[in-house]
Amino acid sequence: MQDHPQIKAFAEAATTLGAERYWHYDSREEQAALLRALRDVLMEVCFHLDFHAVLPQAVLKICQELAAPGVRDAPGRPSVGLVLMSYLDARIEQLIADSDDYRNTGAQGSRRL
């Protein structure tokens, strides 16, 4: 059973990502690129978390109620993907906006959050 492609892919990803856990990005653009790549992986992880009902619906409902209005008002049952992806998307948008603001001020060099 350990040879299933999904099991191997997640195990290999965990090993690779764990080896570079403390990598530091050089700019907000690089951080946003990292989070975009993470989004693709997180979407697959969320699918499995939802499919296997890892989090109780009561927990997801509370998270959904605390989320932004678009997520809070989403129809249907709350899901791990809906909750986590909305926060991740908001963070990516914030980094992009911060990066644009930073460039528009004429500041030089890179900054880290």
C-alpha positions, 0 to 999 in steps of 0.5 A: 500500500505504501507504493500508491502514487499519492502516498509516495508523492506526499512522503517525498514532498514532506521530505523535500520541504522539511529539508528546506524548512527554514529557507528565507525569501529575499522579497515579498514577490518571492514570498508571494511566489512561494505561497502560490506554489504552496496553494497548489499543494494545499489544495490537494491536502485540503481535498484529502482532509475533507474527503477523510473528514479529518476536522469535525463539521462543528470546527469547520463551521466555527472557522467559517463564521470567523472568516471573511464575509465571502467565506462566511456566507458560502453556501453548503457545508464548510470545508477545510479547503474553503477556510484555509484557501481563503486565508492563504489567498488573502495573504498572497493578495496582501503581499502583492499589495504591500510589494506594489506599495513598497515599489511605489515609495521609491525604497531601495533593497529588499525587506522581510516581513 
